[in-house]
Amino acid sequence: MENARCNIELNNNRFVQAKEWKDQIRIDVREWELKDGKLIPTRKGISLSLNRWKLLTYSFDKLDQALAEQKDHSSHLGGNVYSSVQARANCVNIRQYWLPPNETEVVPTRKGITLRPGEYAKLKDVASVIGDFVPELNSIVPCPYSSDHQNQLGFLRCSECNPDNFLVW
């Protein structure tokens, strides 16, 4: 936690953290565990670029609506990262997916975290506070809203928006 700009507990040893990693600022939503008197990160969680974090905050309203109406919903955050709600589960899943060879649909990986309702509510509450610690978020224009995405070809050629087939175009 030494290079973190902020570290905010969501509940149940789950934290949202803004930190610098490999010369990039990342927002981690991760579960931690107590080992030998120290909190250490586990593999349960996801690290989001600032672009993907901003898209996650933009999707809060749709995720809230899906939770309230108990409907399936999925929001693409960039790359193969999605935030989703399943009708039968009262939680929000933020997860990395991948496209297996010779397949047409992406499948979930272990990289991600499922947030219970209280944890998700706290994540939404602290989203604005994260902006205080990461002023770079103010200048981020999410990929789908950038000027080179004003037509379908711009979207199709983007490795963030069309991660599995962007080279085809």
Accessible surface in RSA format (square Angstrom, percent):
REM  Atomic radii and reference values for relative SASA: ProtOr
REM  Chains: A
REM  Algorithm: Lee & Richards
REM  Probe-radius: 1.40
REM  Slices: 20
REM RES _ NUM      All-atoms   Total-Side   Main-Chain    Non-polar    All polar
REM                ABS   REL    ABS   REL    ABS   REL    ABS   REL    ABS   REL
RES MET A   1    86.98  45.0  50.34  33.3  36.64  87.2  34.34  29.2  52.64  69.7
RES GLU A   2   169.66  97.4 128.81  97.4  40.85  97.3  73.25 141.7  96.41  78.7
RES ASN A   3    81.97  56.5  65.23  63.0  16.74  40.3  37.62  90.5  44.36  42.9
RES ALA A   4    27.02  24.8   2.81   4.3  24.21  55.1   3.00   4.2  24.02  63.6
RES ARG A   5    72.06  30.3  49.52  25.2  22.54  53.7  30.04  41.1  42.02  25.5
RES CYS A   6    10.89   8.2   1.92   2.1   8.97  21.1  10.89  27.6   0.00   0.0
RES ASN A   7    48.26  33.3  19.37  18.7  28.90  69.6  13.35  32.1  34.92  33.7
RES ILE A   8    32.48  18.5  29.75  22.2   2.73   6.6  32.48  23.4   0.00   0.0
RES GLU A   9    78.61  45.1  71.08  53.8   7.53  17.9  21.46  41.5  57.15  46.7
RES LEU A  10     8.44   4.7   0.00   0.0   8.44  21.2   0.42   0.3   8.02  21.6
RES ASN A  11    79.22  54.6  75.92  73.4   3.29   7.9   6.38  15.4  72.83  70.4
RES ASN A  12    82.44  56.9  58.26  56.3  24.18  58.2  28.85  69.4  53.59  51.8
RES ASN A  13    61.53  42.4  60.69  58.6   0.84   2.0   3.75   9.0  57.78  55.8
RES ARG A  14    19.53   8.2  19.53  10.0   0.00   0.0   0.00   0.0  19.53  11.8
RES PHE A  15    17.19   8.6  16.66  10.3   0.53   1.4  16.66  10.1   0.53   1.5
RES VAL A  16     0.00   0.0   0.00   0.0   0.00   0.0   0.00   0.0   0.00   0.0
RES GLN A  17     5.06   2.8   5.06   3.7   0.00   0.0   1.23   2.6   3.83   2.9
RES ALA A  18     0.00   0.0   0.00   0.0   0.00   0.0   0.00   0.0   0.00   0.0
RES LYS A  19    46.02  22.5  46.02  28.2   0.00   0.0   6.91   6.2  39.11  41.7
RES GLU A  20    83.94  48.2  80.37  60.8   3.57   8.5  20.21  39.1  63.73  52.0
RES TRP A  21   130.87  52.5 126.85  61.4   4.01   9.4 102.52  54.7  28.34  46.0
RES LYS A  22   158.63  77.4 125.47  77.0  33.16  78.9  88.49  79.6  70.14  74.7
RES ASP A  23   152.18 106.6 113.31 112.8  38.88  91.9  38.77  91.2 113.41 113.1
RES GLN A  24   101.07  56.5  95.01  69.4   6.06  14.4  31.79  67.7  69.28  52.5
RES ILE A  25    27.63  15.7  19.84  14.8   7.79  18.8  19.84  14.3   7.79  21.1
RES ARG A  26    37.28  15.7  37.28  19.0   0.00   0.0   1.28   1.7  36.00  21.8
RES ILE A  27     0.00   0.0   0.00   0.0   0.00   0.0   0.00   0.0   0.00   0.0
RES ASP A  28     6.72   4.7   6.72   6.7   0.00   0.0   1.93   4.5   4.78   4.8
RES VAL A  29     0.00   0.0   0.00   0.0   0.00   0.0   0.00   0.0   0.00   0.0
RES ARG A  30    38.95  16.4  38.95  19.9   0.00   0.0   7.36  10.1  31.59  19.1
RES GLU A  31    34.82  20.0  34.82  26.3   0.00   0.0   4.26   8.2  30.56  25.0
RES TRP A  32    15.30   6.1  12.18   5.9   3.11   7.3  10.96   5.8   4.34   7.0
RES GLU A  33    70.38  40.4  68.61  51.9   1.77   4.2  20.64  39.9  49.74  40.6
RES LEU A  34   123.35  68.7  94.42  67.5  28.93  72.7  94.42  66.3  28.93  77.9
RES LYS A  35   113.36  55.3 108.15  66.4   5.21  12.4  63.93  57.5  49.43  52.6
RES ASP A  36   144.46 101.2 102.28 101.8  42.18  99.7  42.40  99.8 102.06 101.8
RES GLY A  37    69.58  85.8   0.00   N/A  69.58  85.8  32.67  89.6  36.91  82.7
RES LYS A  38   144.49  70.5 140.47  86.2   4.02   9.6  87.02  78.3  57.47  61.2
RES LEU A  39    62.05  34.6  41.89  30.0  20.15  50.7  41.89  29.4  20.15  54.2
RES ILE A  40    59.12  33.6  58.99  43.9   0.13   0.3  59.12  42.6   0.00   0.0
RES PRO A  41    73.71  53.7  56.90  51.9  16.81  61.1  56.90  47.0  16.81 104.5
RES THR A  42    30.02  21.4  17.63  17.9  12.39  29.5  25.69  34.5   4.33   6.5
RES ARG A  43   223.48  93.8 207.68 105.9  15.79  37.6  89.29 122.0 134.19  81.3
RES LYS A  44   120.09  58.6 118.35  72.6   1.74   4.2  73.02  65.7  47.08  50.1
RES GLY A  45     2.98   3.7   0.00   N/A   2.98   3.7   0.00   0.0   2.98   6.7
RES ILE A  46     8.71   5.0   6.38   4.8   2.33   5.6   8.71   6.3   0.00   0.0
RES SER A  47    34.48  29.1  24.73  33.0   9.75  22.5  22.07  47.0  12.41  17.4
RES LEU A  48     0.00   0.0   0.00   0.0   0.00   0.0   0.00   0.0   0.00   0.0
RES SER A  49    26.44  22.3  26.41  35.2   0.03   0.1  24.17  51.5   2.26   3.2
RES LEU A  50    19.61  10.9  17.29  12.4   2.32   5.8  17.29  12.1   2.32   6.2
RES ASN A  51    27.58  19.0  26.13  25.2   1.45   3.5  21.41  51.5   6.16   6.0
RES ARG A  52    38.74  16.3  38.74  19.7   0.00   0.0   1.12   1.5  37.62  22.8
RES TRP A  53     3.13   1.3   3.13   1.5   0.00   0.0   1.09   0.6   2.04   3.3
RES LYS A  54    35.51  17.3  34.97  21.5   0.54   1.3  20.30  18.3  15.21  16.2
RES LEU A  55    16.37   9.1  14.14  10.1   2.23   5.6  14.14   9.9   2.23   6.0
RES LEU A  56     0.33   0.2   0.33   0.2   0.00   0.0   0.33   0.2   0.00   0.0
RES THR A  57    36.86  26.2  25.10  25.5  11.76  28.0  18.70  25.1  18.16  27.5
RES TYR A  58   109.82  51.3  83.24  47.4  26.58  69.2  65.45  49.2  44.37  54.7
RES SER A  59    10.09   8.5   6.17   8.2   3.93   9.0  10.09  21.5   0.00   0.0
RES PHE A  60    20.68  10.3  20.68  12.8   0.00   0.0  20.68  12.5   0.00   0.0
RES ASP A  61   112.98  79.1 106.59 106.1   6.39  15.1  31.57  74.3  81.41  81.2
RES LYS A  62   126.31  61.6 123.79  76.0   2.52   6.0  67.60  60.8  58.71  62.5
RES LEU A  63     0.00   0.0   0.00   0.0   0.00   0.0   0.00   0.0   0.00   0.0
RES ASP A  64    45.55  31.9  40.91  40.7   4.64  11.0  25.56  60.2  19.98  19.9
RES GLN A  65   102.11  57.1  95.90  70.1   6.21  14.8  29.69  63.2  72.42  54.9
RES ALA A  66     5.51   5.1   2.49   3.8   3.02   6.9   5.48   7.7   0.03   0.1
RES LEU A  67    30.81  17.2  21.78  15.6   9.03  22.7  22.88  16.1   7.92  21.3
RES ALA A  68    86.85  79.9  46.75  72.1  40.10  91.2  59.55  83.9  27.30  72.3
RES GLU A  69    83.08  47.7  58.66  44.4  24.43  58.2  35.37  68.4  47.72  39.0
RES GLN A  70   129.81  72.6 116.31  85.0  13.50  32.1  23.69  50.4 106.12  80.5
RES LYS A  71   118.89  58.0 116.12  71.2   2.77   6.6  70.32  63.3  48.56  51.7
RES ASP A  72   105.60  74.0  80.72  80.3  24.87  58.8  32.46  76.4  73.13  72.9
RES HIS A  73    44.32  24.2  34.48  24.0   9.84  25.2  22.17  22.8  22.15  25.8
RES SER A  74    68.60  58.0  43.40  57.9  25.20  58.1  35.95  76.5  32.66  45.7
RES SER A  75    16.55  14.0  11.23  15.0   5.32  12.3  13.36  28.5   3.19   4.5
RES HIS A  76    65.08  35.6  43.39  30.2  21.69  55.5  26.86  27.7  38.23  44.5
RES LEU A  77     0.70   0.4   0.70   0.5   0.00   0.0   0.70   0.5   0.00   0.0
RES GLY A  78     3.82   4.7   0.00   N/A   3.82   4.7   3.67  10.1   0.15   0.3
RES GLY A  79     7.73   9.5   0.00   N/A   7.73   9.5   7.73  21.2   0.00   0.0
RES ASN A  80    15.18  10.5  13.44  13.0   1.75   4.2   1.01   2.4  14.18  13.7
RES VAL A  81     1.28   0.8   1.28   1.2   0.00   0.0   1.28   1.1   0.00   0.0
RES TYR A  82    49.49  23.1  48.87  27.8   0.62   1.6  23.55  17.7  25.94  32.0
RES SER A  83     0.00   0.0   0.00   0.0   0.00   0.0   0.00   0.0   0.00   0.0
RES SER A  84    15.14  12.8  14.86  19.8   0.29   0.7   9.14  19.5   6.01   8.4
RES VAL A  85     3.66   2.4   1.05   0.9   2.61   6.3   2.00   1.7   1.65   4.5
RES GLN A  86    87.22  48.8  84.90  62.0   2.33   5.5  19.62  41.8  67.61  51.3
RES ALA A  87    44.16  40.6  33.14  51.1  11.02  25.1  33.41  47.0  10.75  28.5
RES ARG A  88   206.79  86.8 164.06  83.6  42.72 101.7  80.73 110.3 126.06  76.4
RES ALA A  89    35.48  32.6  26.88  41.5   8.60  19.6  32.98  46.4   2.50   6.6
RES ASN A  90    97.31  67.1  83.19  80.4  14.12  34.0  34.47  82.9  62.84  60.7
RES CYS A  91    29.47  22.3  26.47  29.5   3.00   7.1   4.71  11.9  24.76  26.7
RES VAL A  92     0.29   0.2   0.29   0.3   0.00   0.0   0.29   0.3   0.00   0.0
RES ASN A  93    34.80  24.0  34.58  33.4   0.21   0.5  10.61  25.5  24.19  23.4
RES ILE A  94     0.22   0.1   0.22   0.2   0.00   0.0   0.22   0.2   0.00   0.0
RES ARG A  95    36.55  15.3  36.55  18.6   0.00   0.0   6.27   8.6  30.28  18.4
RES GLN A  96    48.70  27.2  48.70  35.6   0.00   0.0  10.29  21.9  38.40  29.1
RES TYR A  97    38.25  17.9  37.39  21.3   0.86   2.2  16.25  12.2  22.00  27.1
RES TRP A  98   119.76  48.1 119.52  57.9   0.23   0.6 105.27  56.1  14.49  23.5
RES LEU A  99    51.16  28.5  33.91  24.3  17.25  43.4  33.91  23.8  17.25  46.4
RES PRO A 100    23.10  16.8  21.82  19.9   1.28   4.6  21.82  18.0   1.28   7.9
RES PRO A 101   103.99  75.8  83.29  75.9  20.70  75.2  94.89  78.3   9.10  56.6
RES ASN A 102   159.44 109.9 112.24 108.5  47.19 113.6  42.31 101.8 117.13 113.2
RES GLU A 103    98.98  56.8  85.24  64.5  13.74  32.7  11.03  21.3  87.95  71.8
RES THR A 104   133.31  94.8 102.28 103.7  31.02  73.9  81.90 110.0  51.41  77.7
RES GLU A 105   134.17  77.0 128.63  97.3   5.54  13.2  45.49  88.0  88.67  72.4
RES VAL A 106    45.36  29.8  31.16  28.2  14.20  34.2  31.16  27.1  14.20  38.5
RES VAL A 107    59.16  38.9  58.98  53.4   0.18   0.4  59.16  51.4   0.00   0.0
RES PRO A 108    81.26  59.2  63.77  58.1  17.49  63.6  63.88  52.7  17.39 108.1
RES THR A 109    37.66  26.8  23.42  23.7  14.24  33.9  32.83  44.1   4.83   7.3
RES ARG A 110   226.09  94.9 208.87 106.5  17.22  41.0  85.48 116.8 140.61  85.2
RES LYS A 111   138.92  67.8 137.52  84.4   1.41   3.3  82.33  74.1  56.60  60.3
RES GLY A 112     3.53   4.4   0.00   N/A   3.53   4.4   0.00   0.0   3.53   7.9
RES ILE A 113     3.99   2.3   1.19   0.9   2.80   6.7   3.99   2.9   0.00   0.0
RES THR A 114    52.62  37.4  47.16  47.8   5.46  13.0  34.71  46.6  17.91  27.1
RES LEU A 115     0.00   0.0   0.00   0.0   0.00   0.0   0.00   0.0   0.00   0.0
RES ARG A 116   113.69  47.7 113.69  58.0   0.00   0.0  48.54  66.3  65.15  39.5
RES PRO A 117    62.16  45.3  57.29  52.2   4.87  17.7  59.00  48.7   3.16  19.6
RES GLY A 118    47.06  58.0   0.00   N/A  47.06  58.0  36.11  99.1  10.94  24.5
RES GLU A 119     1.72   1.0   1.56   1.2   0.16   0.4   1.56   3.0   0.16   0.1
RES TYR A 120     6.68   3.1   6.68   3.8   0.00   0.0   6.68   5.0   0.00   0.0
RES ALA A 121    44.39  40.8  44.04  68.0   0.35   0.8  44.13  62.1   0.25   0.7
RES LYS A 122    80.41  39.2  79.05  48.5   1.36   3.2  37.09  33.4  43.32  46.1
RES LEU A 123     0.20   0.1   0.20   0.1   0.00   0.0   0.20   0.1   0.00   0.0
RES LYS A 124    65.12  31.8  51.45  31.6  13.67  32.6  21.95  19.8  43.17  46.0
RES ASP A 125   101.39  71.0  82.99  82.6  18.40  43.5  25.85  60.8  75.54  75.3
RES VAL A 126    10.14   6.7  10.14   9.2   0.00   0.0  10.14   8.8   0.00   0.0
RES ALA A 127    14.89  13.7   8.55  13.2   6.33  14.4   8.80  12.4   6.09  16.1
RES SER A 128    87.09  73.6  67.70  90.4  19.39  44.7  58.37 124.3  28.72  40.2
RES VAL A 129    58.93  38.8  58.46  52.9   0.48   1.2  58.93  51.2   0.00   0.0
RES ILE A 130     0.00   0.0   0.00   0.0   0.00   0.0   0.00   0.0   0.00   0.0
RES GLY A 131    20.76  25.6   0.00   N/A  20.76  25.6  15.57  42.7   5.18  11.6
RES ASP A 132   115.68  81.0  84.65  84.3  31.03  73.4  28.39  66.8  87.29  87.1
RES PHE A 133    89.44  44.7  78.79  48.8  10.66  27.7  83.07  50.4   6.37  18.2
RES VAL A 134     0.10   0.1   0.00   0.0   0.10   0.2   0.00   0.0   0.10   0.3
RES PRO A 135    78.76  57.4  72.54  66.1   6.22  22.6  72.94  60.2   5.82  36.2
RES GLU A 136    63.48  36.4  57.76  43.7   5.72  13.6  42.79  82.8  20.68  16.9
RES LEU A 137    13.56   7.5  13.40   9.6   0.15   0.4  13.56   9.5   0.00   0.0
RES ASN A 138   123.31  85.0  93.22  90.1  30.09  72.5  32.01  77.1  91.29  88.2
RES SER A 139    91.93  77.7  63.29  84.5  28.65  66.0  54.93 117.0  37.00  51.8
RES ILE A 140    45.04  25.6  38.07  28.4   6.97  16.8  39.56  28.5   5.48  14.9
RES VAL A 141    94.84  62.4  76.35  69.1  18.49  44.6  77.15  67.0  17.69  48.0
RES PRO A 142     4.34   3.2   4.34   4.0   0.00   0.0   4.34   3.6   0.00   0.0
RES CYS A 143    21.48  16.2  16.17  18.0   5.31  12.5   9.61  24.4  11.86  12.8
RES PRO A 144    59.83  43.6  44.50  40.6  15.33  55.7  45.93  37.9  13.90  86.4
RES TYR A 145   129.92  60.7 110.96  63.1  18.95  49.3  76.56  57.5  53.35  65.8
RES SER A 146    28.70  24.3  26.34  35.2   2.36   5.4  27.16  57.8   1.53   2.1
RES SER A 147   101.67  85.9  80.93 108.0  20.74  47.8  49.81 106.1  51.85  72.6
RES ASP A 148    94.39  66.1  79.70  79.3  14.69  34.7  48.48 114.1  45.91  45.8
RES HIS A 149    22.65  12.4   6.30   4.4  16.35  41.8   6.30   6.5  16.35  19.0
RES GLN A 150   132.65  74.2  98.11  71.7  34.54  82.2  48.42 103.1  84.23  63.9
RES ASN A 151    95.28  65.7  83.87  81.1  11.41  27.5  41.34  99.5  53.94  52.1
RES GLN A 152   135.07  75.5 122.61  89.6  12.47  29.7  40.05  85.2  95.02  72.1
RES LEU A 153    78.74  43.9  75.74  54.2   3.00   7.5  76.21  53.5   2.53   6.8
RES GLY A 154    17.43  21.5   0.00   N/A  17.43  21.5  13.49  37.0   3.94   8.8
RES PHE A 155    85.65  42.9  85.65  53.1   0.00   0.0  85.65  51.9   0.00   0.0
RES LEU A 156    29.63  16.5  29.63  21.2   0.00   0.0  29.63  20.8   0.00   0.0
RES ARG A 157   137.75  57.8 120.06  61.2  17.69  42.1  39.47  53.9  98.28  59.6
RES CYS A 158    19.49  14.7  12.30  13.7   7.19  16.9   9.60  24.3   9.89  10.7
RES SER A 159    58.25  49.2  49.27  65.8   8.98  20.7  16.91  36.0  41.34  57.9
RES GLU A 160    46.19  26.5  46.08  34.9   0.12   0.3  27.35  52.9  18.84  15.4
RES CYS A 161    12.58   9.5   5.24   5.8   7.34  17.3   0.52   1.3  12.06  13.0
RES ASN A 162    20.62  14.2  19.17  18.5   1.45   3.5   1.49   3.6  19.13  18.5
RES PRO A 163    35.39  25.8  20.09  18.3  15.30  55.6  20.55  17.0  14.84  92.3
RES ASP A 164    54.40  38.1  25.29  25.2  29.11  68.8  10.43  24.5  43.97  43.9
RES ASN A 165    74.24  51.2  72.67  70.2   1.57   3.8  10.67  25.7  63.57  61.4
RES PHE A 166    63.38  31.7  57.68  35.7   5.70  14.8  57.68  35.0   5.70  16.3
RES LEU A 167   150.74  83.9 124.05  88.7  26.69  67.1 126.34  88.7  24.40  65.7
RES VAL A 168   112.03  73.7  79.22  71.7  32.81  79.1  87.26  75.8  24.77  67.2
RES TRP A 169   137.55  55.2  95.33  46.1  42.22  99.1 110.81  59.1  26.74  43.4
END  Absolute sums over single chains surface
CHAIN  1 A    10101.7       8343.8       1757.9       5211.5       4890.1
END  Absolute sums over all chains
TOTAL         10101.7       8343.8       1757.9       5211.5       4890.1
